[in-house]
């Protein structure tokens, strides 16, 4: 309710059985079922690698690579 006071409504519609509405990623949205009706909100993401686990995996891989490269630089300096 608080957020809706500050946003302009772009679409207000009633969907019928079998209809779907595409909402672009990141778009603020709110849905509600008509009184006495049921509703299903389903999010499908295709080819996205933006979870916290993906971020952590990339950060960990980068950190390990930096340590390995740093160790190799120290080993090369010691051989001189």
Helices and strands as residue ranges (DSSP letters): G 3-5, H 52-79
